[in-house]
């Protein structure tokens, strides 16, 4: 293919519709604008809301890349969560890491790390390695005879 074969898209070359040419023709008289009213008579700019404060003026004017500008928390870490009760499925004395939790099917995907929460009971001693632990999870794992190791990212 060379430049002599390049042609514009035929759909982009469509001519503008000629409107308002008498009552008989299609697109005449009101020319597709309906009847009466401000938008019928003249042009109204995009975003104009009848003199009221437009939506883009009502939204908070916070710009840039920060947690304050985006209340979803742009830089917040999304942790994969496992409860202590779910670790009961693993055999006693096992070393639990984010990879083993993923293989066991306790989480569907590892996000920014693994956090262990304290819901449920644990009766077997496990060595649990994760990015974060809740206070109750740490307490229950150590009470069962296991150890807690925090992985730094």
C-alpha positions, 0 to 999 in steps of 0.5 A: 500500500502506498499514499496514492491508494489512501482515500478518505472514509466515505462515511466521513464525506457525508454532506450536511443536511439542508434544512428549513426550505419551505413547509412542504419539504422534509426538514422544512418549517421547524427543521427538526427543532420541535416547536417553540422554546429557547432551543427552537429559536436560537442556539444554546451552548453545550452545558447550558442549563437555563441559567441555573448553575451547571453540573460542572460548576456544582461538582467540587473543584478538586483537581490533580492526583491526590487522595483529597482530589479523588475520594476513592483514594487513588493511592489506597492499597487494595488488599486481598483479605483472608479470615483466620477461620478460613486458615483452618482448612490448611494442614497443621504446621503449614507455612501460609503465604500469599502464594499458598493462600491463592493456590488453596483458593482462599482468595481469587486474586492477590491485589496489593498484598494479603491481610489476615482478619480475625473472624473465625477460630483457629485450632492448629499452629500455622506460620502465617506470612502476610502484608498486614494483620488485624490485632485479633487475627494476630492474637488468635494465631499466636494463641493457637501456637502459630507465628506471625510474620509481616512481609514488607512490600 
